[in-house]
Amino acid sequence: MSKVYSFRLSDDNPREAQARKLIEALVGQGYSMRLVITNGLLTLHQSKVNQIDLDQVIEELKTLVWELRDNQEDVTNAQKENTVLEDVFIEGVKKSLRPGTRTIN
């Protein structure tokens, strides 16, 4: 079953005038009006779907970047704490060595 859609494009409306010229050019190249309108609508729909998907990906990436930044700060703080612990450990080992034992720095 098919339906009939009918509409007018006005020369007074710049977008409609541009659309009319485009339709006339494509029909002049041998494309059917049905194909031109169908492909145009499907392309418009797909571009909006892609934009929605892209917006979702951007939001997820923002969240991931913030999480990574927070984790990096935690890792940096832990590394600083480990450096202090390592220094304390090394000093403790040096103190426990017998007198006259040579240490390597």
Secondary structure by P-SEA (a helix, b strand, c coil): cbbbbbbbbbcccaaaaaaaaaaaaaaaacccaaaaaaaaaaaaaaaaaaaaaaaaaaaaaaaaaaaaaaaaaaaaaaaaaaaaaaaaaaaaaaaaccccccccc
